[in-house]
Amino acid sequence: MSAIAYTLDRSAVKARLISLIATAAVGLGILLSGFVIREPAPYELYMAGLIGVWALFGLRISRAATPLLVLIVVFNIGGMIAMTQMAELAGAPLYIAVSLFLGFTAIFFAAVTEAQPSLFRVIFVSYVVAAVGTALLGVLGYFHAFPGAEMFTKFERAAGAFEDPNVFGPFLTLPGIYLLHRLMTGRVSHMPLYAVPLLVVVAGIFFSFSRGAWGLFAVSSVLLVAGLFMQSANGLFRLRIFVMTVAVVALLVLGLLILLQIPAVSDLFTTRAKFAQEYDAARLGRFARYVIGFQLAMEKPFGIGPLVFGTLYTEDTHNIWLKSLMDYGWLGFASYLTLIVWTLAAGFRILFRDRPWQPYLLCAYVTLIGHIGLGTVIDTDHWRHFYLLLGLVWGAIALEARHQRATLRYFDRASRISVRRPHRPLPMASGRPGACSAAR
């Protein structure tokens, strides 16, 4: 017996050690996602190795997550078909390879969170740490707080450890929404723990001077508050959410008014806050290119190839739907549209179910909706954190499917045990005939 106990103890220790290593590996990958000054970034190299190693040691894609895998693969097959329409391939093969790799990261995150739900918390905490770090670099860079700090800015806008402020700002949205969720639902004594990093993240979003990031954070915040209201029928909880929302909005407005007293901030804010910039409404501006692109898509069902649109019209599509048509063809567009609709429908169906991972799903879901809307004015097909959002939502979808299967098995097993249990004869009240039937 002692030998068996020793073996079981060793197995438990080994399993615990493997779990800790896996947790640390995923957390490190998320930390690296906040630092993308040059490409290929450390995130890509690390995640490629991590996915490869995990695949060797049992990465499992469940039936519930299979639609994500199939639709991402079909989307990139559309891109491969579109390459056949190109006179010269140039960088197209590498572009599609990156698209496929990023799609695999979504599948990876869905698979590992389904297998180990505790990774949701690890991913979100690591993401917050990465966001606070890169946001702080962006804010310090904007104010030239130390020699060489300007390397963390682009076009006089905070970019943190990113190449583009328009990606830097949206990257900060999910951790900002998560901190806002914790601020509104957590203990009052823990509020400073969430408020301070939230201020840093919001400052990073503001100083990115990205209209898309501003709108994304605003829309995601409104959806989060609406989700919290729908989630609970408790009057006191709803009152708390209302009071917290008013307080947060008041603080943000006050902070904005203070910042606008700085002339450089005020000038750039006034310029960037306009709905349409000069390059949007020009003769071949963003809006004109939308019309041209959708007309061209009617003539080119196989697409025109990755990155070709930008060489023809000086700027890329800046619209994920048009991007899908041009770079991935009708097949790519259909699979991408199906993926988005399926994700939103399946995610909403389980959004308010009482599960340990529900807060993470809610934050990821509302942020994903914002990113889908943002995709109408910018290309998001190579945004690393967009695929993380997809993976988180599909991880929750797969978890719910597993939970439902386990529940059905439990009730099925309980019913079989009940049916197979032998019927014991009822005791007779007396030795008289018919007493047993009377007892019944």
Secondary structure by P-SEA (a helix, b strand, c coil): caaaaaaaaaaaaaaaaaaaaaaaaaaaaaaacccccccccaaaaaaaaaaaaaaaacccccccaaaaaaaaaaaaaaaaaaaaacccccaaaaaaaaaaaaaaaaaaaaaaaaacccaaaaaaaaaaaaaaaaaaaaaaaaacccccccccccccccccccccaaaaaaaacaaaaaaaaaaacccccaaaaaaaaaaaaaaaaaacccaaaaaaaaaaaaaaaaaaaaacccaaaaaaaaaaaaaaaaaaaaaaaaaaccaaaaaaaaaaaccccccccccccaaaaaaaaaaaaaaccccccccccccccccccccaaaaaaacccaaaaaaaaaaaaaaaaaaaacccccccaaaaaaaaaaaaaaaaaacccccccccaaaaaaaaaaaaaaaaaaaaaaaaaaaaaaaaaaaaacccccccccccccccccccc
